[in-house]
Amino acid sequence: MTKEQEVIKYIETRIKICNENADICDDNDFDEEATYLREESYMLETVLNMLKEKDEQIAKYEKIYKEYDCYRWVKELEKKDKQIDLMARAIDNYDSQLEINTFRDKEHVKQYFKEIAERKSKE
């Protein structure tokens, strides 16, 4: 049982106890105590509902996350970042090994560094 499940179980039990004791207090003319217990029960129910709403929101966003397969996009962005780093390093350390004029167009440049990035990530 997770910590949150334990808390939810405790709150549900406490709500039940508060309501039962409030009824007993009503029967014995302890109106002030009954009011306090009912207020506590109301506050606990509010917290419980907030927890349940949070769980629903988490489930909703997990579903969206899975639908859009964010993990795949993150990996793709990491590959692109590595490719850009390699391109920047090559430009920064320009020497005769990199002949910029040998590239046909920007797609050719991208493809060249993409292949280098893939080779380096396999190493």
N, C-alpha and C positions, 0 to 999 in steps of 0.2 A: 504494500500500500504506500503510495507516494505521500509526501508531506501535505500536499494540498488535499488529497483525499482524506487524510486524517483530520485536517482542520474542518473540512466540510462535514464529516461525520460528527465531530465534536460540536459544531454549531447546530446541526440538526438535533442532536441530543439535548443541547442547552435550550433550544427553542421549545422543545417538548416539555422539559422540566419547568421552564418559566411559565408556560401556559397552564400546566397542571397546578403549579403552586399559586398562580394568580386566581384560578378557580377556587382553590382551597381558601385563599385569603378573602375572596368575595363571600364565601359561605360563612366565614368567621368575623365578618365586619372589619377587616383590615384593609380598608379602601386604599390607603396611601401605599402600602406594600404591594397590593394588587396592581395599582397604576404603574409603579416602578417596574414590576415584572413584565407587564404588558409592553412598556416602552422598551425594555431590554430585548424582549422577543421581537418587536418591530425592527429595532436596529440590527439584530442578528439576521433577520430575514432579508433586510436590505443588503447586508454584506454578502449573504449567501447568493442572492440574485445577481449581485455584481460579479461574483466569482463565476457563476454560470454563464453570464453574458460574455465575460472574458474568454471562457473556454470556447463558446460559440464563435467568437471573433477569431481566435487562434485556429480553430478548425477551418473556418472560411479562408483565412489567409494561407494555411497549409495547402488547401485544395488549389487555390490560385497559383501558389508557388509550384506545385507539381504540374499544373496545366501548362505553365509557361516554361517549365524545365530550366529554372534559373541557374542551376548548377552547370548545365551545358554552356550557358551564356557566359558565366564567370570564367570557365575554362577557356572559352574562345577569346575572351578579353585578355586573359593572362598570356595566351599565345601571341596576340596582337601586340601587347606591351613588350614582350620579349623581342619580337620582330622589330619594333620601333627602337628599342634599346640598341640592338645590333646595328641598325641603320645609322643611328646617331653616333655610335662609337666609330663606325667606319668613316663617317664624314669628319668626325673630330680628329681621328688619327689618320687622316688622308695621307696616303703614300702611293707609290706606283702600283701597289697590289689592286687598288680600286680605281678602275678606269671608268669614270662617270660617263664619258662619251660612248661607251660600249653598249649602254642600255637604249633600247628602242623607244620606250615610253615609260610612264609611271607604273603601269601594270607590270611591265617587265622587271622594274626595280622591286616592286612588292613581291612578285613571284620569287625572285632571286633570294631576297632576305627571308621569305617564308620558308624556303627550302633549308637555308642555313639554320634558322631557328628550330626547325623540326629535327635536323641532325644533332644540334647541340642538346636538345631536350632528351634525345635518346641516349646520349652519353652519360 
